[in-house]
Amino acid sequence: MKLPCLFIFYLLIFLLQRNGTSTETFTIYSGENDLKQLAVIKEMDGKSKMEMWTTDECNRVDGTDGSQFPPHLMDKKQTLYVFIKSLCRKFPLQYEKDVILFDGIPAWRYKAPLDVFSHPSINSDNQCFCDLGSASCPSSGLLNATMCSFGAPIYASFPHFYTGDKKLLETVDGLKPQQEKHETFADIHPRLAFPIDGASRFQINVQVKKTAYITGLEHFQDDQILPVIWLEVVPGEISEELRNMIYHSTFSANAIQLSFKYGSLFVCLASLALLTITCYFRTKKISKSILS
């Protein structure tokens, strides 16, 4: 079935924001004055807030671009945030488990929460992305990105409506949501605080709005959420130089840290032993002097 030209136009509007032609200017902290701010986005086009959502928190430009995180957040309990400009929001990542990657390098796997696109009645944090009193709140599994797409009826989701409401699958044939194929995750080096593996996966959908002025919509239901394309972004092949850097920063640094740890302990014990021996002989010498 061919997609109506209007849907292709909507898709192009959305992809325009992802193909490098966007003119937004981001101001990012270098960490020079405060390492806790390293790689955090400060402003977009000179503004620290957007004007799209209903709360200051959701409008706040925050998080990193996903290529680096502040090292102090690497403690497994903190939620990491990636600012996704094409969705006009920051996206949370939460620790799931330890993993071992190439050459035995340990990493921490962070994943998008299962309820990140849930209806506000399920995840109250999403209430700022739609108005519960209107029809702007879509089913669980969808983000209404219309305001972020120049008014085009674009809805974002995970591929194949993974984690979404089951009714989204009823109007489209061939969808088979699977965790290992459709989830978003990042394997982050715990010391260097940047991803060395992962996958960012999103699906772009269009809401069908029937009108007498547009043909080609006869086969679709009114207000149907129609998947158009899903995108997967994965890291490129890591160079040998970077691989060696990661390896040595992991194992050489650990060896040096252990050397300092146990070396300091040895020095303390040796100093204590020397002090004890010195005190013993001094005491013995003093005792002999008294007896003499």
KAWO-V762718 format. One record per residue. N is the residue number from 1. RES is the residue in one letter. SS is DSSP state (~ for helix, > for strand, _ for the rest). PHI is phi in whole degrees, 0 to 359 (* if undefined). Layout:
n={N;N}
res={RES;RES}
ss={SS;SS}
phi={PHI;PHI}
//
This chain:
n={1;2;3;4;5;6;7;8;9;10;11;12;13;14;15;16;17;18;19;20;21;22;23;24;25;26;27;28;29;30;31;32;33;34;35;36;37;38;39;40;41;42;43;44;45;46;47;48;49;50;51;52;53;54;55;56;57;58;59;60;61;62;63;64;65;66;67;68;69;70;71;72;73;74;75;76;77;78;79;80;81;82;83;84;85;86;87;88;89;90;91;92;93;94;95;96;97;98;99;100;101;102;103;104;105;106;107;108;109;110;111;112;113;114;115;116;117;118;119;120;121;122;123;124;125;126;127;128;129;130;131;132;133;134;135;136;137;138;139;140;141;142;143;144;145;146;147;148;149;150;151;152;153;154;155;156;157;158;159;160;161;162;163;164;165;166;167;168;169;170;171;172;173;174;175;176;177;178;179;180;181;182;183;184;185;186;187;188;189;190;191;192;193;194;195;196;197;198;199;200;201;202;203;204;205;206;207;208;209;210;211;212;213;214;215;216;217;218;219;220;221;222;223;224;225;226;227;228;229;230;231;232;233;234;235;236;237;238;239;240;241;242;243;244;245;246;247;248;249;250;251;252;253;254;255;256;257;258;259;260;261;262;263;264;265;266;267;268;269;270;271;272;273;274;275;276;277;278;279;280;281;282;283;284;285;286;287;288;289;290;291;292}
res={M;K;L;P;C;L;F;I;F;Y;L;L;I;F;L;L;Q;R;N;G;T;S;T;E;T;F;T;I;Y;S;G;E;N;D;L;K;Q;L;A;V;I;K;E;M;D;G;K;S;K;M;E;M;W;T;T;D;E;C;N;R;V;D;G;T;D;G;S;Q;F;P;P;H;L;M;D;K;K;Q;T;L;Y;V;F;I;K;S;L;C;R;K;F;P;L;Q;Y;E;K;D;V;I;L;F;D;G;I;P;A;W;R;Y;K;A;P;L;D;V;F;S;H;P;S;I;N;S;D;N;Q;C;F;C;D;L;G;S;A;S;C;P;S;S;G;L;L;N;A;T;M;C;S;F;G;A;P;I;Y;A;S;F;P;H;F;Y;T;G;D;K;K;L;L;E;T;V;D;G;L;K;P;Q;Q;E;K;H;E;T;F;A;D;I;H;P;R;L;A;F;P;I;D;G;A;S;R;F;Q;I;N;V;Q;V;K;K;T;A;Y;I;T;G;L;E;H;F;Q;D;D;Q;I;L;P;V;I;W;L;E;V;V;P;G;E;I;S;E;E;L;R;N;M;I;Y;H;S;T;F;S;A;N;A;I;Q;L;S;F;K;Y;G;S;L;F;V;C;L;A;S;L;A;L;L;T;I;T;C;Y;F;R;T;K;K;I;S;K;S;I;L;S}
ss={_;_;_;_;~;~;~;~;~;~;~;~;~;~;~;_;_;_;_;_;_;_;_;_;_;>;>;>;_;_;_;_;_;_;~;~;~;_;_;_;>;>;>;>;_;_;>;_;>;_;_;_;_;_;_;~;~;~;~;>;_;_;_;>;_;_;_;_;_;_;~;~;~;_;_;_;_;_;_;>;>;>;>;>;~;~;~;_;>;>;>;>;>;>;>;>;>;>;>;>;_;~;~;~;_;>;>;>;>;>;>;_;_;_;_;_;_;_;_;_;_;_;_;~;~;~;~;~;~;_;_;_;_;_;_;_;_;_;_;_;_;_;>;>;_;~;~;~;_;_;_;_;_;>;>;>;>;_;~;~;~;_;_;_;_;_;~;~;~;~;_;_;_;_;_;_;_;_;~;~;~;~;_;_;>;>;>;>;_;_;_;_;_;_;>;>;>;>;>;>;>;>;>;>;>;>;>;_;_;_;_;_;_;_;_;_;_;_;_;_;_;_;_;_;>;>;>;>;>;>;>;>;>;>;_;_;_;_;_;~;~;~;~;~;~;~;~;~;~;~;~;~;~;~;~;~;~;~;~;~;~;~;~;~;~;~;~;~;~;~;~;~;~;~;~;~;~;~;~;~;~;~;~;~;~;~;~;~;~;~;~;_}
phi={*;281;280;303;303;299;295;298;297;300;297;297;300;291;292;302;278;244;259;88;266;296;258;295;247;255;255;236;293;272;86;297;268;209;298;291;261;307;73;285;285;269;212;238;55;78;241;269;222;266;228;239;255;266;228;296;297;286;278;292;280;205;85;245;275;95;269;201;230;299;302;292;277;275;225;73;262;275;272;267;233;244;274;253;297;292;253;56;199;272;240;279;229;237;298;243;194;277;226;244;253;307;61;74;282;283;213;252;271;248;229;292;301;296;259;296;250;286;299;305;291;259;237;296;296;270;296;285;269;199;256;300;276;234;268;278;273;280;295;303;104;234;242;286;258;302;293;265;233;57;87;290;285;265;234;260;202;282;304;58;57;304;72;273;300;300;291;294;276;285;260;227;274;90;273;222;296;223;302;294;261;235;276;251;209;217;263;250;291;293;267;278;63;225;290;245;196;149;202;253;231;219;245;257;237;238;273;283;235;287;207;291;270;237;264;92;255;297;275;247;276;294;71;295;268;252;296;248;199;234;244;230;245;234;296;286;296;282;293;297;296;292;299;295;297;296;299;289;292;274;270;294;296;296;295;296;297;294;298;295;296;281;294;296;296;297;298;297;294;296;295;295;296;297;296;297;296;299;297;296;290;294;297;295;294;295;297;296;296;293;293;288}
//
